[in-house]
């Protein structure tokens, strides 16, 4: 009888040890999965100033990357996911900066009394496009990742902003009011600024166009000005269209303001900023318009997401 009890005790100990090791293995695997999954970098007003954060693409594990008592925003991943370009007013005017993906080694790339906005990396990581008003109006510029060779490629008296590189690096999307001085339309040009083509023509403001990873679609937000009884309201939705400007589809159809779309790496989803819950939050949506859900929660705001 004692021998059986001893054997039973040994078996129990082994089972307990196995269960313990299994739990440790599962936890390790889970944390490894979280660490390696796609990330969304974004701006958020959480501690009295706008800072840059990164989180998993389900909204979990948010981490603050910048800790300056000024405003940092408009972050953009480098193609190798090692760097983040962003805009900051820490030197009293808005300039383009770059930092490591963990927030380290923050360096200023533009040194100009003008304001610089909307940095975006070329697919090979060799260039950064951005908009600047250094010539008296916003133009599209391109520079090396170290800030050298800053070159104006749009050269137009109208406003040009929100550049985005095509997946093959040969073309750049941007928005401009050059057609009538009022509406901002979506344009396409070669990476050197040549061969400008207008893709949209609706009266209103087209914001932040972004290519899908396969280069077949363009997502953007469109803001119409609607006069309703008693007040004037601005409504914005997320739209999709083909890369040539055809087949326009409204994805969100919401009375709030839906802005700043960004594609998931696989091209099946988008993240965007929305005011539909009363404040700026980040939502995700399938590319067919289904399964809309917030991934940030009040009181923590979120805007300008970039998914990689």
ABEGO torsion letter per residue (X at the ends): XAAAAAAAAAAAAAAAAAAAAAAAAAAAAAAAAAAABBBBBBBBBABGBBBBBBBBAAGBGBBBABABABBBBGBBBBAAGABBBBBBAAAGBBBBBBBBAAGBGBBBABBBABBBBGBBBBAAGABBBBBBAAAGBBBBBBBBAAGBGBBBAAGBABBBBGBBBBAAGABBBBBBAAAAGABBBBBBBBAAGBGBBBABABBEBBBGBBBBAAGABBBBBBBBBBBBBGBBBBBBBBBBBBAAGBGBBBAAGBABBBBGBBBBAAGABBBBBBAAAGBBBBBBBBAAGBGBBBABBOABBBBGBBBX
